Amino acid sequence: MLKGIAVGKPIREIILLSVIVMIGLTARLYEAGYNLDGDEVFSVQLASRPFPEVISRSLQDRPHPPLHNVLLYLWIKVFGPSETSTRALSVVFSAGFLLVAYRLLCRFMSTGIALGVLCLLALSPLFVYYGQQVRAYSLIMFLFTLNVLAFTQVLDSPSDRRRLMFWAASCALVLHAQYMAVLSIVFQICFALVFLRRQRFKVLAYGAWGSLFIVPWFLAAMGQVVSNGADPLTHISWMERPTPTDFVWFFVSIFGDAPK
């Protein structure tokens, strides 16, 4: 997937891309050995347990799918549970995110603009902060971007089985990192159904097939609670139902605070 970044690219572009990615990774590694916060400690402690317990505790952590915990478990087995080591896994996924994002950006804009946007992603305080946390954030960013890139390649050639398989696999992976990714996948499928003249139902089948892989885990984690009519996420405080005024001010609040 990433080989296409270097194929046919001028050496100057490759150098600039490498420099931007390295600067972004340096920013994410800065003070990576600083004390973990409470959520990070939870992730490290969970992933440091025997594998059967990692799975059982991941099932109890209902809001979050298991992929990050499993990958962190494997990473700790090899590199240990130190602050720097565990954060390094997130930095690795940040590198993947930046590379995939660049390839995606190049599909829609010129090389110069794509490199400029990549600089923003590499040095954005938001992406830097969450790109080093020992949580699923950088994994989600990487897999979500990869999923969107895979879908754009399906649109180029919807009859290509390899592209469809890769997109379906990316759907399965991103859902195992973040349940809410289903919204993006549904949008992609709807887009294909509306705008593709041929193979639209084939795209639907592959997207649904990839997405269904999360169902067994979802049922194991929440099925019994939901079937009993209980709230599976009791430890989450749900926000109040927004009013039409709240909806409007959500988009225009950049010009000032909403009226009290």
Secondary structure, 3 states (H helix, E strand, C coil): CCHHHHCCCCHHHHHHHHHHHHHHHHHHHCCCCCCCCHHHHHHHHHHCCCHHHHHHHHHHCCCCCCHHHHHHHHHHHHHCCCHHHHHHHHHHHHHHHHHHHHHHHHCCCCHHHHHHHHHHHHHCHHHHHHHHCCCCHHHHHHHHHHHHHHHHHHHHCCCCHHHHHHHHHHHHHHHCCCCCHHHHHHHHHHHHHHHCCCCHHHHHHHHHHHHHHHHHHHHHHHHHHHHCCCCCCCCCCCCCCCCHHHHHHHHHHHHCCCCC
